[in-house]
Amino acid sequence: MSGAAEQLSPYVSELLKALELEDMPVDIDAVLGLAGVAAHSVVRPAAPLTTFVVGYAAGFAAATGQATPEVAIRAASRVADEVARRHGAVQE
C-alpha cells in the first residue's frame, strides 16, 4: 500500500461505513492509478469523472447480475484506462 493509500484508508473506511458498504474492498492504489492516467492523458478534471463512471458502471453490472463485483470493477477499470490512454495518444 502506498503512502497516499495509507493516509486515505481511514477516510475510505469511514465513507464505506456511512454508505453501508463496509464489507466492500477498495483498492485505493488502483483507483488513484486510474485517476492519474485520466488526469494526465485527458485533463485533470477527467480523474474524478472517470472514477465515478467506472464505479457506476461496475455497480450497475454487479447489480444486474452481469458480473461479480470484483470482475465488474476490473473490467470497467480496464476499459476506462484504455479509453484515457487512447485519448491521450490522440491529443499528442
Secondary structure, DSSP 4 states (H G I P E B T S, - for coil): --HHHHHHHHHHHHHHHHTT-TT----HHHHHHHHHHHHHHT-TTHHHHHHHHHHHHHHHHHHTTSS-HHHHHHHHHHHHHHHHHHHHHHH-
